[in-house]
């Protein structure tokens, strides 16, 4: 738990830091109102404790800022300023304590404020999770979700892995909603959707006059994400020069806007995602190894929809319910043949494709039921990707053949690693490694 203590009595601050150091409460101090304001704006805190009388003004003026950020605000008041403390309660302060400060009583107030806020936010988060489509009961999905919940309780960098359309951004939002930063902003950006120069200005912002067309100063996405979560989708597409700049932000927690000289402090939680084998890209020197180790502190593999057959119908029904709420009327029902058609499809486009198919079916329906006729599916033939250099094209062909051969052999021996490795002519250890590489079970 991080607590900001705004108090000019340095002896009191030192004593409280010693008292709280082994109690799971980190005390960050500010000795005046202005420094307190800077820290509230730049960092995330679970609780703020502030004296009313500070060298450069009234601590009560920081209350509104704390209320806006949703952080419990506890007032320290001296004898004779009780009326002001009561006024603070009316304006949104959680509680007040009188000087001399009893550390044990302060601990009780801080923990109570934190617990009540977590309970309130936890309920809100669960409601929001339903809206962002975290839906599924298959073991592989629940395992990934459990990892996301555990990661959310910390500030560790999370790397989301999975095919296009599996819901990596949905998982990133869930991690944000379940974290202590949930009241802060969630700022997503797709690294593959912008050319390098535009991506750099979007991430870091720029000062007026930094380049032609920069007629005014603009904040970047990193700056917008202060106190919250920055989600970088398709990070495997980021150029080496931008990778180096991002690494500095993660290591030093500061950056400069394009054309600027002043360092800007940032406190962000980073979640990244890719549909590429980023570990292989790192080994090949196409992705910085130091950045890879920074972002992959907690990798989570999100399973494709074809491995979550039992989740197809619940997801489809959820999408139908949302459509009905948006356009009015009863939620349509899926006929048995429509269900079987959905469950027998391979879903190469994953959850994103299912959502599009269901929305189209909702529009095409003629009554209360959606039949197999309204379920319009397009079976796709896998096209051999021979783009890039000859070496790159040959590697993709080799990987595709290798994956299919391993899958067929494992199927033939019902997943028996020992027998399959003998037939394939490789060791069980090598087979395990290749199964991990290709996402095979």
Protein Blocks (a to p, Z undefined) as FASTA:
>chain_A
ZZddddfblklmmmmmmmmmmnopacdddfbfklmmmmmmmmccfbdcddfbdfkbcfkl
mmmmmmmnopacdddddehilmmmmmmmmnopabdcdddddfklmmmmmmmmmmmmmmmm
mmmmmmmmmmnopacjbfklmmmmmmmmmmmmpmcdcddeddehilpmmmmmmmmmmmmk
lmmccddddfklpcfklmmmmmnopaehkaghiabccddfklmmgoiacddehkllpcfk
lmmmmmmmmmnopacdehiabdcddddddddddfbdfklmmmnopacfklmmmmmmpacd
dddfklmmmlmmmmmmmmmmmmmmmngpadddddfklmmmmmmpgolnlmmlmmmmmmmm
mmmpmblbdcfklmccddddddddfehjfklmmmmmmmmmmmmmmmmmmmmnnopaklmm
mmnopafklmmmmmmmnopZZ
